[in-house]
Amino acid sequence: MAAVLNLKPLISASVLPKYSHSVIFSNTINNKLKLPFKVSATKMSYTETESDANKTTKTIDSHLHVWASPEEAADKYPYFPGQEPTLPGHVDLLLQCMEDASVDGALIVQPINHKFDHSFVTSVLKKYPTKFVGCCLTNPAEDGSGIKQLEKLLLKDGYRAVRFNPYLWPSGQKMTNKVGKAMFSRAGELGVPVGIMCMKGPSLHISEIEELCTEYPSTPVLLDHLAFCKPPTNDEETLAFSRFLKLSRFPQVYVKFSALFRLSRTAFPYQDLSPLLSQVVSSFGANRVMWGSDFPFIVAECGYKEAREAATVIANEAALSPSELDLIMGGTIKQLFKNQWLP
């Protein structure tokens, strides 16, 4: 295990100053958009051009998936039974989308379509080592075999992040069980962040996240898709979002402002998310927030390039500074995964 010693932590112990904004959270988030869609689209195009002209860092997508084409699946990289994809997610499509949107790199999250067989994503990482970083999917089997699988993926196959999907844990068990804590702790020892997917909302899992962060403060945490917080429409949802924001007290917690179509209650460009983004940046700081597309699902929703543009519109509505937007669109994830996506 000498290789363990060669892996340096991915983040510094110091935390940059937080930012504050004056946008007040409203219990009536469902208000209509301030601007007609056509005006918003014009504004979006302008802000994107302005941002591109002034940006000082690469644009990095913090959350996307790729899977084998049907031909590749039949030949070498089979889908997990029952998880056959319903839309294309092959790497050539991704590369074209990234080129069209001027996105320079991405974190590839192992898709459920291949479940614990990482061979396809591993082949993509090996083919494009300077463009992509891999996030593997943990196997929380009760026998603990997933721990060894995790070490192989990190130490041999070069993955630099880990995903916890709590819905893959054995029935009745939580991410804080013995196996979960062993994998979470090991990730911290290797300086590898753990992404957590709270698909059914944060309330079910916040206590687990708090326990893991308290016991293992050296393990970075990535909360996928704003922990699936939508603009609150009632007291229960407002309380859940408040608890989510309080996770900012753990310096190791980062937030992915990703899969915006899954979070918004309005159509593209998802401007009802601007109060949420403002409060997230106020609580966590832009240096702990990162944009992600959720390719290929976003392609069928609004388009990949448009997903990037929407993030700029929302940030503008939230009155973020250019430097904050720079961090969200690439600076934060570059700080997290050092020596990747170099200038």
C-alpha positions in Angstrom: 0.0 0.0 0.0 3.0 2.3 -0.5 1.0 4.0 -3.2 -1.2 5.6 -0.5 1.6 7.7 0.7 2.0 9.3 -2.8 -1.6 10.6 -2.8 -1.7 14.1 -1.4 -4.9 15.7 0.0 -6.8 17.5 -2.7 -7.8 20.5 -0.6 -6.1 22.8 1.8 -7.0 22.9 5.4 -7.6 26.7 5.1 -11.0 27.9 4.0 -11.4 31.1 1.9 -13.6 33.9 3.3 -17.3 33.5 2.7 -19.4 35.9 0.7 -22.6 37.6 1.6 -25.5 38.7 -0.5 -28.7 40.6 0.2 -31.2 38.4 -1.6 -33.8 37.5 1.0 -35.3 34.0 0.8 -39.1 34.1 0.2 -41.8 31.6 1.0 -43.3 32.5 -2.3 -40.5 31.3 -4.5 -43.0 30.3 -7.1 -43.4 34.0 -8.2 -43.3 34.5 -12.0 -40.0 35.3 -13.7 -39.1 39.0 -13.5 -38.4 39.2 -17.2 -40.3 37.7 -20.2 -38.5 34.6 -21.6 -37.3 36.4 -24.8 -35.7 39.2 -22.7 -34.1 36.6 -20.5 -32.7 34.8 -23.5 -31.2 38.1 -24.8 -29.8 38.8 -21.4 -28.4 35.3 -21.2 -26.6 35.7 -24.5 -25.1 39.0 -23.5 -23.9 37.8 -20.1 -22.4 34.7 -21.6 -20.3 36.8 -24.0 -19.3 39.2 -21.3 -18.4 36.4 -18.9 -16.3 34.6 -21.6 -14.4 37.8 -22.3 -13.6 38.4 -18.7 -13.1 34.9 -17.3 -9.7 34.0 -15.9 -10.1 30.2 -15.5 -11.2 27.2 -17.4 -14.8 26.1 -17.4 -15.1 22.7 -15.8 -18.3 20.6 -15.6 -18.5 19.1 -12.1 -21.1 16.5 -12.8 -21.9 14.4 -15.9 -22.2 10.8 -17.0 -21.1 8.8 -20.0 -22.0 5.2 -20.9 -21.4 2.8 -23.7 -23.2 3.1 -27.0 -25.5 0.1 -27.8 -22.7 -1.2 -30.1 -20.0 -0.8 -27.4 -22.4 -2.5 -24.9 -22.9 -5.5 -27.2 -19.2 -5.8 -27.9 -17.4 -5.1 -24.7 -19.1 -2.9 -22.1 -22.5 -4.4 -21.2 -25.2 -2.5 -19.3 -26.3 -3.7 -15.9 -29.5 -5.7 -16.4 -32.5 -3.5 -16.1 -30.5 -0.3 -16.3 -30.3 0.0 -20.1 -30.2 3.7 -21.0 -33.1 5.4 -22.8 -31.0 8.1 -24.4 -27.5 8.4 -25.9 -24.6 9.1 -23.6 -21.6 8.1 -25.6 -18.3 10.1 -25.3 -18.3 11.4 -28.8 -21.6 13.2 -28.1 -20.2 14.6 -24.9 -17.0 15.9 -26.5 -19.0 17.7 -29.2 -21.3 19.3 -26.6 -18.3 20.4 -24.6 -16.7 21.9 -27.6 -19.8 23.8 -28.7 -20.2 25.2 -25.1 -16.5 26.0 -24.6 -16.3 23.7 -21.6 -12.7 22.6 -21.0 -13.0 19.6 -18.7 -15.3 17.5 -16.5 -15.8 15.2 -13.6 -17.3 11.9 -14.9 -19.6 10.2 -12.4 -19.9 6.5 -12.8 -23.5 5.9 -14.2 -26.0 3.4 -12.8 -26.3 2.0 -16.3 -23.0 0.1 -15.7 -23.4 0.0 -11.9 -20.2 -1.3 -10.3 -18.6 -2.3 -13.6 -16.3 0.7 -14.2 -14.5 -0.7 -17.2 -16.2 1.7 -19.7 -15.6 4.9 -17.7 -12.0 3.8 -17.0 -11.4 3.4 -20.7 -12.6 7.0 -21.3 -10.4 8.3 -18.5 -7.3 6.6 -19.9 -8.1 7.9 -23.4 -8.6 11.6 -22.2 -6.4 11.9 -19.1 -6.1 15.7 -19.2 -9.8 16.4 -19.9 -11.6 14.1 -17.5 -11.4 13.1 -13.8 -13.3 10.0 -12.6 -15.8 9.6 -9.7 -16.4 5.9 -9.0 -19.5 4.4 -7.5 -19.1 2.7 -4.1 -20.4 -0.8 -3.5 -21.8 -0.9 0.0 -22.2 -4.7 0.2 -22.6 -6.0 3.7 -19.6 -8.3 3.4 -17.3 -5.3 3.0 -16.0 -6.4 -0.4 -16.7 -2.9 -1.7 -13.8 -1.5 0.3 -11.2 -3.4 -1.6 -13.0 -2.6 -4.9 -12.8 1.1 -3.9 -9.1 0.9 -3.1 -8.4 -0.7 -6.5 -10.4 2.0 -8.3 -8.6 4.8 -6.5 -5.1 3.4 -6.3 -4.8 1.4 -9.6 -7.4 2.8 -12.0 -6.8 6.5 -11.1 -10.3 7.6 -9.9 -10.1 10.8 -7.8 -13.6 10.9 -6.3 -16.1 8.6 -4.8 -19.9 8.5 -5.0 -22.2 7.4 -2.2 -25.7 6.5 -3.5 -27.6 5.8 -0.2 -30.3 3.9 -2.1 -27.8 1.2 -2.9 -27.2 0.4 0.7 -28.8 -2.9 2.0 -32.4 -2.4 3.0 -32.8 -0.7 6.4 -29.1 0.4 6.6 -27.6 3.8 6.3 -24.4 5.3 5.0 -23.2 5.5 8.6 -23.1 1.7 9.0 -19.7 0.0 9.5 -19.0 -0.4 5.7 -20.1 3.1 4.9 -17.8 4.6 7.6 -14.9 2.4 6.5 -15.2 3.7 2.9 -15.8 7.3 3.9 -12.8 7.2 6.2 -10.6 5.5 3.6 -11.5 8.2 1.1 -10.4 10.9 3.6 -7.1 9.1 4.1 -6.5 9.2 0.4 -7.6 12.9 0.1 -10.5 11.8 -2.1 -13.8 13.6 -2.0 -17.1 11.7 -1.5 -20.1 12.8 -3.5 -23.5 12.1 -2.0 -26.7 11.9 -4.0 -29.8 12.8 -1.9 -32.2 12.0 -4.7 -35.3 12.0 -2.3 -34.3 15.3 -0.8 -31.9 16.3 2.0 -34.1 15.5 5.0 -33.6 11.8 4.8 -29.8 12.0 4.8 -28.7 15.2 6.6 -28.2 13.4 9.9 -26.0 10.8 8.2 -24.0 13.5 6.5 -23.6 15.4 9.8 -22.4 12.2 11.5 -19.9 11.4 8.8 -18.5 14.9 8.6 -18.2 15.1 12.4 -16.3 11.8 12.7 -14.1 12.2 9.6 -13.4 15.9 9.1 -10.6 15.2 6.7 -12.9 13.7 4.1 -14.1 16.3 1.5 -17.8 16.0 0.7 -19.6 17.0 -2.6 -23.4 17.4 -2.3 -24.8 16.6 -5.7 -27.5 18.8 -7.2 -27.9 21.1 -4.2 -28.8 18.0 -2.3 -32.0 18.0 -4.4 -33.3 21.1 -2.7 -36.0 22.8 -4.8 -37.3 26.3 -4.3 -39.4 25.8 -1.1 -43.2 26.1 -1.4 -44.1 25.2 2.3 -42.6 25.4 5.8 -41.3 21.8 5.6 -39.3 22.5 2.5 -38.0 25.8 3.9 -36.8 24.0 7.0 -35.1 21.3 4.9 -33.3 24.0 2.9 -32.2 25.7 6.1 -30.8 22.5 7.4 -28.9 22.0 4.2 -27.4 25.5 4.4 -26.2 24.7 7.9 -24.0 22.0 6.5 -21.7 24.9 5.6 -20.4 24.8 9.2 -18.4 21.8 8.0 -15.4 23.2 6.1 -15.0 20.0 4.1 -18.5 20.3 2.4 -18.8 21.5 -1.1 -22.0 22.0 -3.2 -22.7 21.1 -6.8 -25.0 23.6 -8.5 -25.9 21.0 -11.0 -28.8 19.4 -12.8 -30.7 22.6 -12.7 -33.6 21.2 -14.5 -34.1 18.7 -11.7 -34.3 21.5 -9.1 -36.2 24.3 -10.8 -40.0 24.7 -10.8 -39.9 26.8 -13.9 -38.8 26.3 -17.5 -35.3 27.1 -18.9 -33.3 29.2 -17.9 -34.5 28.2 -14.4 -34.4 31.7 -12.9 -36.3 30.6 -9.8 -33.0 29.1 -8.6 -31.4 32.5 -8.2 -32.5 33.0 -4.5 -31.2 29.5 -3.7 -27.8 30.2 -5.4 -27.5 33.5 -3.5 -28.1 31.8 -0.2 -25.8 28.9 -1.0 -23.0 31.3 -1.9 -23.7 33.4 1.3 -23.5 30.3 3.4 -20.7 28.2 1.8 -18.8 30.8 -0.2 -18.4 30.6 -4.0 -15.1 28.8 -3.3 -17.2 25.8 -2.2 -19.8 25.8 -5.0 -19.3 24.3 -8.5 -21.5 24.1 -11.6 -22.4 20.8 -13.2 -24.6 19.9 -16.2 -25.8 16.4 -15.6 -25.1 15.4 -19.2 -26.6 13.5 -21.0 -29.9 14.1 -19.3 -29.6 17.9 -19.8 -29.4 17.5 -23.6 -33.0 16.5 -23.9 -34.1 19.2 -21.4 -32.6 22.4 -22.7 -29.3 21.5 -24.4 -25.8 21.3 -23.0 -24.6 24.8 -24.1 -27.8 26.2 -22.7 -27.2 24.6 -19.4 -24.0 26.6 -19.1 -25.7 29.7 -20.2 -28.5 29.2 -17.6 -25.9 29.1 -14.8 -24.7 32.5 -15.9 -28.2 34.0 -16.1 -29.0 32.7 -12.6 -25.7 34.0 -11.2 -26.4 37.4 -12.7 -29.9 37.4 -11.1 -28.3 36.5 -7.8 -25.9 39.5 -8.2 -22.8 37.4 -8.0 -19.5 39.1 -8.8 -17.4 38.0 -11.9 -14.9 36.4 -9.5 -17.6 34.4 -7.8 -19.0 33.2 -11.1 -15.4 32.3 -12.2 -15.1 30.0 -9.1 -18.5 28.4 -9.6 -17.8 27.7 -13.3 -14.4 26.1 -12.8 -12.2 27.7 -10.2 -13.6 25.8 -7.2 -13.3 22.3 -8.8 -9.8 23.2 -10.1 -8.8 24.0 -6.5 -10.3 20.7 -5.3 -8.6 18.5 -7.9 -5.1 20.0 -8.0 -2.8 19.3 -10.9 -5.7 18.7 -13.2 -7.0 20.9 -16.0 -3.8 22.9 -15.9 -3.6 26.2 -17.9 
